[in-house]
């Protein structure tokens, strides 16, 4: 072995140790100082071996090895510095803080080459300034802690050559605008000639100086003779300029390092995200991933999706169960939207065409369901939820529409039963509420007051089944996303009297009008009253020689709007006869006003169905486009009829001579129940 001069050098403050031919052992040498040179943390301990005799099968105790790197400072310095040449500045900082020996070694001036070699391994890092040592420069650039309290601080105040946390920065710097930073007028020096940094935040920007540098400037100025003052100020300005220029270079380097690091982390994140997507694709969830986006994955996985670490099997096993469960829900939503949705749209288009034809001759129903209910009938539902690979077209629904009348009958019986149960729960005292057979809904007295919040309507059967509360989405947000897709497609929900429980009651005032016709309210149907075609005089509003007369359905509305606070027997309804009846009907034919454009009607050429009551203008366009009848030839009663809840539009007065005139105390207003204009007492509003 060749022994060099540096081989005999030792790094220790208190003792000298030399290398011996056996590199595995060290012999402590005598120290030239008065203190003991042996350091128990550096010198290995040797224990006398015990005899193996008599130990039996007892396990051999191994000597615990202490500080495997604590002997590095004692090794050949050429070898040691060669090892250190592979380290970065932060590595040298950490190494210098592991022990006193390393600190003494690395902080010597002779070790500056090791720091410089480490610095040169950092790309584009500016050279060390002349007023800083290499260890100081490395500590400034790479040690991310406050220089005072040791808190973590990521940003460097390069012009001040320091790192300070928000609390310490106020203790070690002064603001240009503070009273303490005022430079005496005798000093021919601007504050901008000192190294300074700008801090931007809330309020005005702050120009900060180091307190120590500022105080040194004033102290040095006070001690400098007048003839040397110009040289001092020139030197200070030159130094400040050099510091600021170097700080600008360091700032650019710091920004480039941050940008490079950000790009590196983004690349790792993208790789992790791509790996997650690849594994999910291999698991068969590619259609679901195409349906959602990566933002959905980020919401599901949270920080683990953007974590800047490569995906390993452990991380994947941890996130996989919840992610697969969430993607299963996405699969249901995707199929509902992209597979079932187009099929339901085909059904809606075909059902619209189906309703444009007259009902079958043997049809036993007076109102057809909405498409949202038809979609749940078995023949249609089977086609809609058939496998994704199946091709469903308009012709696929032909056989299902042939079975539709049977399903409509059962659907109508079902909703009648639900509606009757709702009446029983809300108004069990009325005659209809006591009935068990849904046939009681066909009675003339089947007129209901429906209240839901501030909405209150007087509705007759079967139009009461079209009350929006039974199928229109409520203001309460829906939580089921699949159900939301259906509601959004159809524009409403399936008919249900159970979903919402409005306050519904039978209007008792109708019975008095039926009794005035000498009929039994418990058996008289609505069509019986229509066939009777009678006119009734309100005993409450009539005076001697002056009768207020109206048709029976208008009498029901009149009784509700003007006399609902009275008992039915307090209103004496009488049926007019003879010449008075003839004169009233003749007057109705002559004085009946035309239906206005915004009146609510429905087409008689199509089958009556849920939500088909629309404005007259819309229905006229519908009749022209679908049925080929020009708008100027569309006639009331033949091509359209007002909504059933839109009753007669006139109320008449018959005097003692039998003369008929319009009831002057009434005026036209929009109907509360349907939008068709009705006549009502001007001082009473629903």
C-alpha positions in Angstrom: 0.0 0.0 0.0 1.3 3.4 -1.0 1.2 5.9 1.9 0.5 9.5 0.9 1.0 12.6 2.9 -2.7 12.9 3.4 -2.9 9.4 4.6 -1.4 10.4 7.9 -3.8 13.3 8.3 -6.4 13.0 11.0 -9.6 14.9 11.5 -10.1 15.2 15.3 -9.7 18.1 17.6 -8.4 16.1 20.6 -6.4 13.2 19.4 -4.3 11.7 16.6 -5.1 8.3 15.1 -3.0 6.7 12.4 -3.7 3.9 9.9 -2.1 0.5 10.6 -1.5 -2.3 8.1 -4.7 -4.1 9.4 -7.4 -1.7 8.1 -10.0 -3.4 10.3 -8.5 -2.3 13.6 -7.5 1.1 15.0 -4.8 1.6 17.7 -5.3 4.8 19.7 -2.1 6.8 20.0 -1.0 9.1 22.7 -2.4 12.6 22.6 -0.3 15.7 22.7 -3.1 17.4 24.8 -3.9 16.9 28.4 -7.3 15.5 27.6 -8.2 11.9 26.9 -8.1 11.3 23.1 -10.3 8.3 23.0 -13.9 8.9 21.9 -16.1 6.0 22.8 -18.5 6.9 19.9 -15.6 6.6 17.4 -13.2 4.0 18.8 -14.7 0.5 18.5 -14.9 -1.5 21.6 -13.2 -4.9 21.9 -14.7 -7.5 24.3 -12.8 -10.5 25.5 -14.1 -13.7 23.9 -15.8 -16.1 26.1 -15.1 -19.8 26.0 -17.7 -21.8 24.0 -17.2 -24.6 26.5 -20.2 -25.2 28.7 -22.5 -22.8 26.8 -24.5 -25.7 25.4 -27.0 -24.8 22.7 -27.4 -21.2 24.0 -27.8 -18.8 21.1 -24.7 -16.8 20.3 -25.0 -13.1 21.1 -23.8 -10.8 18.3 -22.0 -7.6 19.2 -24.2 -4.7 18.3 -22.6 -2.5 15.6 -22.7 1.1 16.5 -22.5 4.0 14.1 -21.4 2.3 10.8 -20.3 5.7 9.4 -18.7 7.2 12.5 -15.3 6.1 11.3 -15.5 7.9 8.0 -13.6 11.1 9.2 -10.7 8.9 10.1 -10.2 7.4 6.6 -7.8 8.5 4.0 -8.8 12.0 3.0 -8.1 11.4 -0.7 -10.7 8.6 -0.6 -13.1 10.6 1.6 -13.0 13.6 -0.6 -13.5 11.4 -3.7 -16.6 10.1 -2.1 -17.8 13.6 -1.2 -17.4 14.7 -4.8 -20.5 12.7 -5.6 -22.7 14.6 -3.1 -24.9 17.6 -3.7 -24.7 20.7 -1.5 -27.7 19.7 0.6 -26.0 16.3 1.2 -22.9 18.1 2.5 -25.0 20.3 4.7 -26.6 17.3 6.3 -23.3 15.5 6.6 -21.7 18.4 8.3 -24.4 18.3 10.9 -24.1 14.7 11.8 -21.0 15.0 14.1 -18.4 17.4 15.3 -15.7 15.6 13.2 -17.6 16.1 10.0 -18.4 19.6 10.9 -14.7 20.4 11.6 -13.7 18.7 8.4 -16.3 20.3 6.0 -16.2 23.8 7.5 -12.4 24.2 7.1 -11.2 26.5 4.3 -9.3 23.6 2.8 -12.7 21.8 2.2 -14.0 24.6 0.0 -13.2 22.5 -3.1 -15.7 19.8 -1.9 -18.4 22.4 -1.6 -17.6 23.9 -5.0 -17.6 20.5 -6.6 -21.0 19.8 -5.1 -22.3 23.3 -6.3 -21.1 22.7 -9.8 -23.3 19.6 -10.0 -26.4 21.8 -9.7 -27.3 23.1 -13.1 -27.3 26.8 -13.8 -26.7 27.8 -10.1 -24.9 31.1 -10.0 -21.4 31.2 -8.6 -20.8 31.8 -5.0 -20.5 35.5 -4.3 -17.2 36.8 -2.9 -18.7 38.0 0.4 -20.1 34.5 1.3 -18.3 31.2 1.9 -19.4 28.1 0.0 -21.1 26.5 3.1 -23.0 29.8 3.7 -24.1 29.9 0.1 -25.2 26.3 0.1 -27.1 26.8 3.4 -28.9 29.9 1.9 -29.8 28.2 -1.4 -30.7 24.7 -0.2 -31.6 24.6 3.5 -35.4 25.3 3.6 -35.6 26.7 7.2 -35.8 30.2 8.8 -32.3 31.4 9.7 -33.7 32.5 13.1 -36.4 30.2 14.3 -35.8 27.2 12.0 -39.3 27.1 10.7 -39.8 25.8 7.2 -39.5 28.6 4.7 -39.5 27.9 1.0 -38.7 31.3 -0.4 -35.3 33.0 -0.2 -34.8 36.7 0.3 -31.9 36.7 -2.2 -30.9 40.4 -1.9 -30.8 40.1 1.9 -29.0 36.7 1.7 -31.4 35.2 4.2 -34.5 33.1 4.8 -37.0 34.5 7.3 -40.5 33.3 8.3 -43.3 35.9 8.4 -42.7 36.4 12.2 -39.0 36.8 12.0 -38.8 39.0 9.0 -40.2 41.9 11.0 -37.5 41.4 13.7 -34.6 41.4 11.3 -35.7 43.9 8.6 -36.9 47.4 8.5 -39.3 49.0 6.0 -38.2 51.9 3.9 -41.2 53.9 5.1 -40.6 53.4 8.8 -39.2 56.2 10.9 -36.2 54.1 11.9 -35.1 53.7 8.3 -34.8 57.5 7.6 -31.3 58.2 6.4 -29.9 61.5 7.7 -29.8 64.3 5.2 -26.0 64.6 5.8 -25.5 61.1 4.3 -25.4 61.4 0.6 -26.8 57.9 0.1 -30.3 56.7 -1.1 -32.0 53.8 0.4 -32.0 52.2 -3.0 -28.2 52.0 -2.8 -28.6 49.3 -0.1 -29.4 45.7 -0.9 -33.2 45.5 -0.5 -36.1 43.3 -1.4 -39.7 44.0 -2.3 -42.5 42.2 -0.5 -46.0 42.2 -2.1 -49.1 41.4 -0.2 -52.2 43.2 1.1 -51.7 46.9 1.1 -48.8 48.7 -0.3 -45.6 46.9 -1.3 -42.8 47.0 1.3 -39.2 47.7 0.5 -37.1 45.9 3.2 -33.5 46.2 4.4 -31.6 44.2 6.9 -31.5 45.9 10.2 -27.9 44.8 10.7 -26.7 46.1 7.4 -28.5 49.4 7.9 -27.1 49.9 11.4 -23.6 49.0 10.1 -23.9 51.6 7.4 -24.8 54.4 9.8 -22.1 53.3 12.2 -19.5 53.2 9.5 -20.6 56.5 8.2 -20.2 58.2 11.5 -16.6 56.9 11.9 -15.5 57.7 8.4 -13.5 60.9 7.9 -14.9 63.4 5.5 -12.2 62.9 2.9 -12.9 59.2 2.7 -16.7 59.5 2.6 -17.0 59.5 -1.1 -15.0 56.3 -1.4 -17.2 54.7 1.3 -20.4 55.7 -0.5 -19.0 54.5 -3.8 -18.0 51.2 -2.3 -21.4 50.7 -0.8 -23.2 51.5 -4.0 -21.0 49.1 -5.9 -21.5 46.4 -3.4 -25.3 46.9 -3.4 -25.3 46.8 -7.2 -23.3 43.5 -7.2 -25.6 42.0 -4.6 -28.8 43.0 -6.5 -27.4 41.6 -9.8 -26.4 38.3 -8.2 -29.8 38.2 -6.4 -31.6 38.6 -9.8 -29.6 35.7 -11.2 -30.4 33.6 -8.2 -34.1 34.5 -8.4 -34.2 33.4 -12.0 -32.4 30.1 -11.1 -34.8 29.5 -8.3 -37.8 30.1 -10.6 -36.4 27.8 -13.2 -35.8 25.1 -10.6 -39.3 25.5 -9.3 -40.7 25.3 -12.8 -38.6 22.3 -13.6 -39.7 20.6 -10.4 -43.3 21.4 -11.1 -42.9 19.9 -14.6 -41.3 16.8 -13.1 -44.1 16.4 -10.6 -46.7 16.9 -13.2 -45.1 14.2 -15.3 -45.1 11.8 -12.4 -48.8 12.7 -11.7 -49.8 12.1 -15.3 -48.0 8.8 -15.3 -49.8 7.8 -12.1 -53.2 8.9 -13.5 -52.5 7.1 -16.8 -51.6 4.0 -14.9 -54.9 4.2 -13.0 -56.9 4.7 -16.2 -55.0 1.8 -17.9 -55.8 -0.6 -15.0 -59.5 0.4 -15.1 -59.6 0.0 -18.8 -58.2 -3.5 -18.5 -60.9 -4.2 -15.9 -63.6 -3.4 -18.6 -64.5 0.1 -17.5 -63.4 2.0 -20.6 -67.0 3.1 -21.6 -67.6 4.4 -18.1 -64.3 6.3 -18.2 -65.3 7.8 -21.6 -68.7 8.8 -20.1 -67.1 10.7 -17.2 -63.8 12.6 -17.2 -60.7 12.7 -15.2 -62.2 15.3 -12.9 -64.6 12.6 -11.8 -61.7 10.3 -10.9 -60.0 13.2 -9.1 -63.2 13.8 -7.1 -63.4 10.1 -6.2 -59.8 9.5 -5.3 -59.0 12.9 -3.9 -55.4 13.6 -3.3 -54.3 10.1 -4.1 -55.2 10.7 -7.7 -52.8 13.7 -8.0 -50.2 12.4 -5.7 -46.7 12.8 -7.3 -45.7 9.2 -6.8 -45.7 6.3 -9.2 -48.6 3.9 -8.7 -47.6 0.7 -6.9 -49.6 -2.4 -6.2 -50.2 -1.5 -2.6 -51.7 1.8 -3.4 -53.8 0.3 -6.2 -55.2 -2.4 -3.9 -56.2 0.2 -1.4 -58.1 2.4 -3.9 -59.5 -0.3 -6.1 -62.6 -1.5 -4.2 -64.2 1.9 -3.7 -63.3 3.0 -7.2 -64.8 -0.1 -8.8 -68.0 0.4 -6.7 -68.3 4.0 -7.9 -67.7 3.0 -11.5 -70.4 0.4 -11.2 -72.8 3.3 -10.3 -71.4 5.2 -13.3 -72.1 2.2 -15.5 -75.8 2.2 -14.4 -76.0 5.9 -15.1 -74.3 5.6 -18.5 -76.5 2.8 -19.6 -79.6 4.8 -18.5 -78.4 7.8 -20.4 -76.7 6.5 -23.5 -78.6 3.2 -24.0 -82.0 3.4 -22.3 -82.4 7.1 -23.0 -82.4 6.9 -26.8 -84.8 3.9 -26.6 -87.2 5.9 -24.4 -87.0 8.8 -26.9 -88.1 6.4 -29.7 -91.0 5.3 -27.5 -92.0 8.9 -26.9 -92.0 9.7 -30.6 -94.0 6.5 -31.4 -96.4 7.1 -28.6 -97.0 10.7 -29.8 -98.0 9.2 -33.2 -100.2 6.6 -31.5 -102.2 9.3 -29.6 -102.8 11.1 -32.9 -105.2 8.4 -33.9 -108.7 7.8 -32.5 -108.9 5.3 -29.6 -109.8 1.7 -30.3 -113.6 1.0 -30.5 -113.6 -1.1 -27.3 -111.5 1.4 -25.3 -112.8 1.6 -21.7 -110.8 4.6 -20.6 -111.3 8.4 -21.0 -107.7 9.6 -20.4 -104.4 8.0 -21.5 -101.2 7.9 -19.4 -98.1 10.0 -20.0 -95.2 8.4 -21.9 -93.3 8.1 -18.6 -95.9 5.6 -17.3 -96.1 3.8 -20.6 -92.4 3.2 -20.5 -92.9 1.1 -17.3 -95.5 -1.2 -18.9 -94.0 -4.7 -19.2 -93.9 -5.0 -23.1 -92.2 -1.6 -23.4 -89.9 -2.0 -20.4 -88.5 -5.3 -21.7 -87.5 -3.6 -24.9 -86.0 -0.6 -23.2 -83.9 -2.5 -20.7 -82.8 -5.2 -23.2 -79.0 -5.8 -23.5 -76.8 -3.0 -24.7 -75.9 -5.0 -27.8 -79.5 -5.3 -28.9 -80.7 -2.9 -31.6 -84.0 -1.3 -30.8 -85.9 0.7 -33.5 -89.4 2.1 -33.9 -90.6 -1.2 -35.4 -89.6 -3.0 -32.2 -92.5 -1.4 -30.4 -95.2 -2.4 -32.8 -96.3 -5.5 -30.8 -96.1 -3.6 -27.5 -98.5 -0.9 -28.8 -100.9 -3.6 -29.7 -101.1 -4.7 -26.1 -101.3 -1.1 -24.8 -105.1 -0.9 -24.2 -105.0 -3.8 -21.7 -102.2 -2.1 -19.7 -103.9 1.3 -19.8 -107.0 -0.2 -18.2 -105.0 -1.8 -15.4 -103.0 1.5 -15.0 -106.2 3.5 -14.8 -107.7 1.1 -12.1 -104.4 1.5 -10.2 -104.3 5.3 -10.1 -108.1 5.4 -9.3 -107.5 3.2 -6.3 -104.5 5.4 -5.2 -106.6 8.5 -5.6 -109.5 7.1 -3.7 -107.1 6.1 -0.9 -105.8 9.6 -0.8 -109.3 11.0 -0.5 -110.1 8.6 2.4 -107.0 9.6 4.2 -107.7 13.3 3.7 -111.5 13.5 3.9 -113.0 10.4 5.4 -116.3 12.1 6.3 -117.6 12.7 2.8 -119.8 10.1 1.0 -117.1 9.6 -1.6 -114.5 9.1 1.1 -116.6 6.4 2.6 -116.9 4.5 -0.7 -114.7 1.5 -1.3 -115.5 1.1 -5.0 -113.6 3.5 -7.4 -116.8 3.7 -9.4 -117.9 6.5 -7.1 -115.5 8.8 -8.8 -117.8 8.9 -11.8 -120.5 10.7 -9.7 -121.4 14.3 -10.4 -120.4 15.1 -6.9 -116.8 14.0 -7.6 -115.5 17.5 -7.5 -112.4 18.1 -5.3 -110.6 21.0 -3.6 -106.9 20.3 -3.9 -104.5 22.4 -1.8 -100.7 22.1 -1.8 -98.9 25.0 -0.2 -100.3 28.2 -1.7 -101.8 26.3 -4.7 -105.6 25.7 -4.4 -107.7 24.3 -7.2 -111.3 23.1 -7.7 -111.0 20.1 -10.0 -113.5 17.6 -11.3 -112.8 13.9 -12.0 -111.1 12.7 -14.1 -109.2 15.9 -14.8 -108.2 16.0 -11.2 -105.8 13.2 -12.1 -103.9 15.7 -14.2 -103.1 17.8 -11.2 -99.4 18.6 -11.6 -98.5 17.5 -8.1 -99.1 13.9 -9.1 -96.3 13.8 -11.7 -94.4 17.1 -12.0 -91.1 17.2 -10.0 -91.3 19.0 -6.8 -89.0 21.8 -5.8 -87.1 19.4 -3.5 -84.0 18.3 -5.4 -83.9 14.7 -6.5 -81.0 12.6 -5.2 -81.2 9.6 -7.5 -79.1 10.5 -10.6 -80.7 7.7 -12.7 -84.2 9.0 -11.8 -83.1 12.5 -12.6 -82.2 11.4 -16.2 -85.6 9.9 -16.6 -87.4 13.0 -15.3 -85.2 15.2 -17.6 -86.1 13.1 -20.6 -89.8 12.9 -20.1 -90.3 16.2 -18.4 -92.2 14.7 -15.5 -92.3 11.7 -13.2 -94.6 8.7 -13.0 -98.1 9.3 -11.8 -98.3 8.8 -8.0 -100.7 9.9 -5.3 -98.4 8.6 -2.7 -95.3 10.6 -3.5 -96.9 13.9 -2.3 -99.8 14.2 0.1 -101.7 17.3 -0.8 -104.7 18.4 1.3 -107.6 17.1 -0.8 -111.3 17.1 0.0 -114.6 16.6 -1.6 -116.5 19.9 -2.3 -119.8 19.4 -0.6 -121.6 22.2 -2.4 -122.1 20.1 -5.5 -124.7 17.9 -3.8 -127.1 20.9 -3.4 -127.1 21.5 -7.1 -127.8 17.9 -7.9 -130.6 17.8 -5.4 -132.1 20.9 -7.1 -132.5 18.8 -10.2 -134.5 16.3 -8.1 -131.7 13.7 -8.5 -129.8 11.6 -5.9 -126.3 12.8 -5.3 -125.2 9.3 -4.4 -126.1 7.8 -7.7 -126.1 10.7 -10.3 -123.2 10.7 -12.6 -121.6 13.6 -14.4 -122.9 12.5 -17.8 -126.4 12.4 -16.3 -126.1 16.1 -15.4 -124.7 16.9 -18.8 -127.7 15.1 -20.5 -130.1 17.0 -18.3 -128.8 20.2 -19.7 -130.5 22.2 -17.0 -130.0 25.8 -15.7 -130.0 26.7 -12.1 -130.7 30.0 -10.2 -128.6 30.9 -7.1 -131.0 31.7 -4.3 -128.3 33.6 -2.5 -127.5 36.0 -5.3 -131.0 36.3 -6.8 -133.5 38.9 -5.7 -137.3 39.2 -6.3 -137.8 39.7 -10.0 -134.1 39.0 -10.8 -132.6 35.5 -11.0 -128.8 34.8 -11.5 -128.8 31.8 -13.7 -126.0 29.4 -14.9 -125.3 25.9 -16.1 -124.7 23.2 -13.4 -120.9 23.1 -13.8 -120.7 26.9 -13.5 -123.0 26.7 -10.5 -120.4 24.4 -8.8 -117.6 27.0 -9.4 -120.0 29.8 -8.4 -120.8 28.0 -5.2 -117.1 27.4 -4.4 -115.9 30.8 -5.1 -118.6 32.9 -3.6 -120.4 30.8 -1.0 -117.9 28.2 0.1 -118.1 29.5 3.7 -121.8 28.8 3.8 -123.4 25.4 4.6 -124.9 23.7 1.4 -128.4 24.0 2.7 -128.1 27.8 3.1 -127.9 28.1 -0.7 -131.3 27.6 -2.3 -130.5 26.4 -5.8 -133.6 26.2 -8.1 -133.9 24.7 -11.6 -135.6 27.1 -14.0 -138.1 25.7 -16.5 -140.4 26.6 -19.3 -139.9 29.8 -21.2 -137.2 31.0 -18.9 -135.0 28.0 -19.8 -135.7 28.5 -23.6 -134.8 32.1 -23.4 -131.6 31.4 -21.4 -130.4 28.8 -23.9 -131.1 31.1 -26.9 -129.2 33.9 -25.2 -126.2 31.5 -24.6 -126.0 30.7 -28.3 -126.0 34.4 -29.3 -123.9 35.8 -26.6 -121.3 33.1 -26.1 -117.9 34.8 -26.6 -115.2 33.1 -28.7 -112.4 31.2 -26.9 -109.4 33.4 -26.7 -105.9 32.5 -28.0 -104.6 31.8 -24.5 -107.5 29.6 -23.5 -106.6 26.1 -22.4 -108.1 23.4 -24.6 -107.3 19.9 -25.9 -107.5 18.4 -29.3 -110.6 16.2 -29.9 -108.9 14.4 -32.9 -106.3 12.9 -30.6 -106.8 10.6 -27.7 -107.2 12.6 -24.4 -104.0 12.0 -22.3 -102.1 13.4 -19.4 -100.7 16.9 -19.9 -102.4 17.4 -23.3 -104.3 20.6 -22.2 -102.5 23.5 -24.0 -103.2 26.9 -25.3 -105.6 27.4 -28.2 -102.9 28.8 -30.4 -100.7 25.8 -29.8 -103.6 23.4 -30.5 -104.5 25.2 -33.7 -100.9 24.8 -34.9 -101.0 21.1 -33.9 -104.3 20.5 -35.8 -102.8 22.2 -38.9 -99.5 20.3 -38.8 -100.7 16.9 -37.7 -104.3 16.7 -38.9 -104.0 18.9 -42.0 -106.9 21.3 -41.0 -106.2 25.0 -41.6 -106.5 27.3 -38.5 -109.3 29.3 -40.0 -111.4 26.1 -40.3 -110.8 24.8 -36.8 -114.1 24.8 -34.8 -114.8 24.5 -31.1 -116.5 21.3 -30.2 -115.5 19.6 -33.5 -111.7 19.9 -33.4 -111.1 21.1 -29.9 -112.9 21.5 -26.6 -112.1 23.5 -23.5 -110.5 21.7 -20.6 -113.2 20.0 -18.5 -112.4 22.2 -15.5 -113.0 25.3 -17.7 -116.7 25.5 -17.2 -119.3 27.8 -18.9 -118.0 31.2 -19.6 -121.2 33.2 -19.0 -123.6 33.9 -16.2 -127.0 35.4 -16.9 -129.7 37.4 -15.3 -133.4 36.6 -15.9 -135.9 39.3 -15.0 -139.6 38.9 -14.1 -140.6 39.3 -17.8 -138.3 36.5 -18.8 -135.8 38.7 -20.5 -132.2 37.5 -20.3 -129.1 39.7 -20.0 -125.4 39.3 -19.0 -124.7 39.4 -15.3 -123.2 42.9 -15.1 -121.6 42.3 -11.8 -119.3 39.6 -13.2 -116.1 40.1 -15.3 -113.8 37.9 -17.2 -110.6 36.7 -15.4 -108.2 33.9 -16.1 -109.3 30.6 -14.6 -107.6 29.6 -11.4 -107.7 25.9 -12.3 -106.9 25.8 -16.0 -106.2 29.1 -17.5 -109.5 29.4 -19.5 -111.4 32.6 -18.8 -114.2 32.3 -16.3 -116.8 34.7 -14.8 -116.7 35.3 -11.1 -117.9 37.8 -8.6 -115.6 40.8 -8.9 -115.1 41.2 -5.1 -114.2 37.5 -4.4 -110.9 36.0 -5.4 -109.8 32.4 -4.8 
